[in-house]
Amino acid sequence: MSSESFELSGTSPYAFYAFYTLYNYLNSNDKSHSLNSTKKFLRICQTLYPGHRVNPFEKTSLFITWNKKSKKSGKYNLRGCIGTFARPALVQGIEKYSLVAALQDSRFPQISKSELPLLKCSCNILQNFTTIYEGSKGDINDWEVGLHGIELLFKDPKSGITLSATFLPEVMSEQNWDKEETFLNLIYKAGVSSHLQEVLDHYEQYFVQVIRYEGNKSAITYEQFESQLEKLK
């Protein structure tokens, strides 16, 4: 393995292709969707990541996250994050959600071309989904902080409507949440602003389903992306 492979060990063709998609979109006058994405992705894999085995037609859940480096502190802050549990084909999913996360996250304005040099892109391929609680059976705590993401479906204590929310595996570690704090924040994220503790304390009454899953996360900075991009020319 080359020294450069060690340097870019945190990257992958997934993160690179997500950055590549946004880069081309913002640098092109033609905003139409390319129909040749699979060929482009395979060329990237063969040229830049020859040791990385991929199936471009694999159907998988995924999330794309964009972070932007602060010019003052040098720290990266969230700039957009959107994904899907619907399991689209891998290449099409990366291509779609790299743009959706960059341009359609309602919490932020669209990412502009001038921001590209400050960006870092993360691609999280989600896998190993396991239902750990359903129908009053199972253990809501049968998961590990730092390893598993959690999806929660529960009944709103006021309306009775089923609500849902999820946190990716890295969120709990980044926020230093334990399992109780994770569930309280999931309930809040789903739209319940009061009676959080009541819902958790009586989860047998309110929880519909708890699903754990794992993530295969990779990330690439603009500097890393740019150095790899040169090899495609």
C-alpha positions as CSV (number, residue, x, y, z in Angstrom):
1,M,0.0,0.0,0.0
2,S,1.4,3.4,-0.9
3,S,1.9,6.3,1.5
4,E,-0.8,8.2,-0.3
5,S,-3.2,5.3,0.3
6,F,-2.5,5.7,4.0
7,E,-3.0,9.5,3.8
8,L,-6.4,9.0,2.1
9,S,-7.4,6.0,4.1
10,G,-10.5,7.8,5.5
11,T,-11.9,8.5,2.1
12,S,-13.7,6.1,-0.3
13,P,-15.1,6.1,-3.8
14,Y,-18.5,6.9,-2.1
15,A,-17.4,10.1,-0.5
16,F,-15.3,11.1,-3.5
17,Y,-18.2,10.5,-5.9
18,A,-20.6,12.6,-3.7
19,F,-18.1,15.5,-3.8
20,Y,-17.5,14.9,-7.5
21,T,-21.2,15.2,-8.2
22,L,-21.6,18.5,-6.5
23,Y,-18.4,19.9,-7.9
24,N,-19.5,19.1,-11.5
25,Y,-23.0,20.5,-10.8
26,L,-21.6,23.8,-9.6
27,N,-19.0,24.1,-12.3
28,S,-21.3,23.3,-15.2
29,N,-23.8,25.4,-17.1
30,D,-25.8,22.2,-17.8
31,K,-27.7,21.3,-14.7
32,S,-29.4,18.2,-16.2
33,H,-28.9,14.8,-14.6
34,S,-26.2,12.7,-16.2
35,L,-27.4,9.3,-17.5
36,N,-23.9,7.8,-17.4
37,S,-23.3,7.9,-13.7
38,T,-22.5,4.2,-13.3
39,K,-19.7,4.3,-15.9
40,K,-18.2,7.4,-14.2
41,F,-18.4,5.8,-10.8
42,L,-16.6,2.6,-12.0
43,R,-13.9,4.7,-13.7
44,I,-13.3,6.5,-10.4
45,C,-13.1,3.2,-8.5
46,Q,-10.7,1.7,-11.1
47,T,-8.5,4.7,-11.2
48,L,-8.4,6.1,-7.7
49,Y,-9.6,3.2,-5.5
50,P,-8.5,0.0,-7.2
51,G,-8.5,-2.1,-4.0
52,H,-12.0,-1.0,-3.0
53,R,-14.7,-3.6,-4.0
54,V,-18.0,-2.0,-4.9
55,N,-21.3,-3.1,-6.4
56,P,-22.8,0.1,-8.1
57,F,-26.2,-1.6,-8.3
58,E,-26.4,-2.6,-4.6
59,K,-29.5,-1.1,-3.0
60,T,-28.6,0.6,0.2
61,S,-29.8,3.3,2.6
62,L,-27.4,6.2,2.9
63,F,-26.9,9.8,4.2
64,I,-24.7,12.5,2.7
65,T,-23.3,15.2,5.0
66,W,-21.7,18.5,4.0
67,N,-19.5,20.4,6.6
68,K,-17.9,23.8,6.0
69,K,-14.6,24.9,7.6
70,S,-14.7,28.2,9.5
71,K,-12.1,30.6,8.3
72,K,-11.7,31.9,11.9
73,S,-11.6,28.7,14.0
74,G,-10.7,26.1,11.3
75,K,-13.4,23.9,12.7
76,Y,-16.0,22.2,10.4
77,N,-19.7,23.1,11.0
78,L,-22.7,21.4,9.5
79,R,-23.7,22.8,6.1
80,G,-26.3,20.2,5.0
81,C,-27.3,16.6,5.7
82,I,-30.0,14.5,4.0
83,G,-30.4,10.9,3.2
84,T,-32.8,8.1,2.8
85,F,-33.8,4.7,4.2
86,A,-35.5,3.8,1.0
87,R,-32.5,1.8,-0.3
88,P,-32.0,3.2,-3.8
89,A,-29.2,1.8,-6.1
90,L,-25.9,2.9,-4.6
91,V,-24.6,5.2,-7.4
92,Q,-28.0,6.8,-8.0
93,G,-28.5,7.3,-4.3
94,I,-25.1,9.0,-3.8
95,E,-25.6,11.2,-6.9
96,K,-29.1,12.3,-5.8
97,Y,-28.5,12.9,-2.1
98,S,-25.2,14.7,-2.6
99,L,-27.1,17.4,-4.4
100,V,-30.2,17.2,-2.2
101,A,-28.1,17.6,1.0
102,A,-26.2,20.5,-0.6
103,L,-29.1,22.3,-2.2
104,Q,-32.3,21.4,-0.5
105,D,-31.7,21.2,3.2
106,S,-34.3,23.7,4.5
107,R,-32.0,24.6,7.4
108,F,-29.4,26.2,5.2
109,P,-29.1,28.2,2.0
110,Q,-27.9,26.4,-1.1
111,I,-24.2,25.7,-1.2
112,S,-22.5,27.9,-3.7
113,K,-19.5,27.4,-5.9
114,S,-17.4,29.8,-3.8
115,E,-17.8,27.5,-0.8
116,L,-16.3,24.4,-2.4
117,P,-12.7,24.9,-1.1
118,L,-14.0,25.0,2.5
119,L,-16.2,21.8,2.3
120,K,-15.8,18.3,3.6
121,C,-18.2,15.6,2.4
122,S,-19.1,12.5,4.4
123,C,-21.0,9.5,3.0
124,N,-22.5,7.1,5.4
125,I,-23.7,3.8,3.9
126,L,-26.2,2.2,6.3
127,Q,-26.4,-1.5,6.8
128,N,-27.3,-4.3,9.3
129,F,-30.7,-3.1,10.2
130,T,-32.1,-5.0,13.2
131,T,-35.5,-4.5,14.9
132,I,-34.7,-4.6,18.7
133,Y,-38.1,-3.7,20.0
134,E,-41.6,-4.1,18.5
135,G,-45.0,-4.9,19.9
136,S,-43.9,-4.7,23.5
137,K,-41.2,-7.3,22.9
138,G,-37.5,-6.8,22.9
139,D,-35.0,-4.6,24.6
140,I,-34.8,-0.9,23.6
141,N,-31.3,-0.7,25.0
142,D,-29.9,-3.6,22.9
143,W,-27.5,-1.3,21.0
144,E,-24.1,0.3,21.5
145,V,-23.3,4.0,21.6
146,G,-20.7,4.8,18.9
147,L,-21.5,1.7,16.8
148,H,-25.2,1.8,16.1
149,G,-27.6,4.4,14.8
150,I,-31.2,4.3,16.1
151,E,-34.5,4.8,14.4
152,L,-37.5,5.3,16.7
153,L,-41.2,5.0,15.9
154,F,-43.6,6.0,18.7
155,K,-47.1,7.4,19.4
156,D,-47.5,11.1,20.1
157,P,-48.8,11.2,23.7
158,K,-51.4,13.9,22.7
159,S,-52.6,13.0,19.2
160,G,-51.8,9.2,19.1
161,I,-50.2,9.7,15.7
162,T,-47.1,7.6,15.0
163,L,-44.0,9.8,14.8
164,S,-40.4,8.8,13.8
165,A,-36.9,10.1,14.1
166,T,-33.4,8.7,13.7
167,F,-29.8,9.6,14.6
168,L,-26.9,8.2,12.7
169,P,-24.2,6.2,14.6
170,E,-21.8,9.1,15.0
171,V,-24.3,11.5,16.5
172,M,-24.5,10.0,20.0
173,S,-20.7,10.0,20.3
174,E,-20.3,13.5,19.0
175,Q,-23.0,14.8,21.5
176,N,-21.8,12.6,24.4
177,W,-25.3,11.2,24.8
178,D,-26.0,8.1,26.8
179,K,-28.9,5.8,25.7
180,E,-31.5,7.7,27.8
181,E,-30.4,11.1,26.4
182,T,-30.5,9.6,22.9
183,F,-34.1,8.5,23.2
184,L,-35.2,11.8,24.8
185,N,-33.6,13.7,21.9
186,L,-35.2,11.3,19.3
187,I,-38.6,12.1,20.8
188,Y,-37.9,15.8,20.7
189,K,-36.6,15.6,17.2
190,A,-39.8,13.9,16.0
191,G,-41.7,16.9,17.1
192,V,-42.7,16.3,20.8
193,S,-41.6,19.3,22.9
194,S,-43.1,18.3,26.2
195,H,-43.7,15.1,28.2
196,L,-40.5,13.7,26.9
197,Q,-39.6,11.8,30.0
198,E,-43.1,10.5,30.4
199,V,-42.9,8.9,26.9
200,L,-39.6,7.3,27.8
201,D,-40.6,6.2,31.3
202,H,-43.7,4.5,29.8
203,Y,-42.1,3.4,26.6
204,E,-44.2,0.1,26.6
205,Q,-47.2,2.3,26.1
206,Y,-45.8,4.7,23.5
207,F,-42.9,3.0,21.6
208,V,-44.0,1.2,18.4
209,Q,-40.6,0.1,17.1
210,V,-36.9,0.6,17.7
211,I,-34.4,-0.3,15.0
212,R,-30.7,-0.3,15.3
213,Y,-28.3,-0.1,12.3
214,E,-24.6,0.4,11.5
215,G,-22.9,2.8,9.2
216,N,-19.9,2.6,6.9
217,K,-18.8,6.2,6.9
218,S,-16.1,7.8,4.8
219,A,-15.2,11.5,4.4
220,I,-13.1,13.6,2.1
221,T,-12.0,17.2,2.3
222,Y,-11.7,19.6,-0.6
223,E,-7.9,19.3,-0.6
224,Q,-8.1,15.5,-0.7
225,F,-10.8,15.6,-3.4
226,E,-8.7,18.1,-5.5
227,S,-5.6,15.9,-5.3
228,Q,-7.6,12.8,-6.4
229,L,-9.4,14.7,-9.2
230,E,-6.1,15.6,-10.9
231,K,-5.6,11.8,-11.5
232,L,-8.8,11.6,-13.5
233,K,-7.7,14.1,-16.0
